[in-house]
Amino acid sequence: QAQLVESGGGLVQAGGSLRLSCAASGRTFSSYAMAWFRQASGKEREFVAAIGRSGGSTFYADSVKGRFTISRDNAKNTVYLQMNSLKPEDTAVYSCAADIRPYGPLLRHSVGYDYWGQGTQVTVSS
């Protein structure tokens, strides 16, 4: 069973940048596809980005494409989300998630993910 712990959230002005990290426990991290989701207050959870098991494939929500970059370091059991040109509408709790299937396409629906972190708050002021 994997445990995921996010870090790197905080308060930033519009136009600024933040890098989120998600550290995973266990020795099978490299076999998981990983994703970031976010949930703003009063809204449903939404997909942000996903990355394949080797890091060779990525997939982004249209709302963050060109501004956010997902990456991973399998030697460190960590997935990252670099967020640039942040907007107030990016304000949310950001959570990482793991898909433990040994193969398959990247998923944008939360039901496809098996393990979740607790989340980290990102607040973008205008």
N, C-alpha and C positions, 0 to 999 in steps of 0.2 A: 504494500500500500504506500502510495506516495504522499508526502506532505509538501505543500507549497506555501512559501512565505514571500509576500511582496514587500518591497521597500522603495523609497525614492519619491513618494508623493509629497505634496506641499502646496504652498501658495505662490503663485507667479503672476506677473502682469501679462496682459494680452500682448502677443508677439514674442513672448519669452519661450524658453525651452526647459524641459525636464526629461530625465531618463529614469524610467522605472525598471526595477529588477525583480525577478521571481526566482528564488532559490528552491530547488527541489531536493528532497531526501531520496535515498535509494540508489541502487546501482543500475537501474534500467532506464534512466532519464533519456538516453539517446534513442530509445525505442518508442518514445511518446511524441506524437504531434502536439504542439502547444499553441495556445491562443490567449489573447487578451480580450476581455469584455469590459464594458463599463455600464454603470447604472446611475443616472442622475436622480435627484430627489423627486419622487412622485412619478417617475417614468419607469418603463420596463427596461430590463437588461438588454443591451445591444452589443452586437459583435463589433470588434475593432480591427483585429488582425490575427492571422494564424501563420504558423511556420511548420514546414515538414520536419521529419525526423533527423535528416542530415543537415537541415538548414538551406537546402538547395531550392526550395519552393516557398513562396510567400503569397499571401492573399490579404487584401485590405478592404475595409468598408469604403464606399465612395467618399464619405464625409471626412476621412483622414488621409486619403491617398495623396501622396506628394508632400505630406507634412510629417507623417509618422513612419518610423522604420522599426520593424520587428527583426530581432536577430537572436542567436543562441550560441552558447559556448558549452558544448557537451562535456568538455574536460572539467568544467566548473559546475555542471548541473544547473545552469542558469539560463533563463531567457530574458531578453531585454525589450523595452519599448522606448525608443528615442522619439520624443515628441517636440517638434519645432513649430514655430508660428502658431502658438496656442491661442485659442479663442475662448471667450467666456462660455460658449456653448459646449466646450470640452470639459467643463466642470462636472465631476462625477466621482464615484468610487470605482477604481479600476481593479479588476481581478484577473489573475491568470488561471488557466485551466489546462488539464492534460487529457489527451485522448489516448487510451492505452491499447487501441487496436494495433496489431503488428504491421498493418498496411492499410491503404485506403486513401481516398481524397481528403483534402483539408475541408473541415466543416465550419459553417458559420452559424449553426444552430446550437444553442447551449445544451440541448438534450444529448448531444453527441459526445459530451465531455464527462469524464468519470471522476476526476479529482479537481478540487477548487481551493484556491487560497482565500484568506479572510478579506483581502482587499486593502487598498491604500487610497486615501482621499487626495484628489487633485482639484485645486480651486484656482480658477483663472479670473483675475479681476480686470475690469474694463478701465 
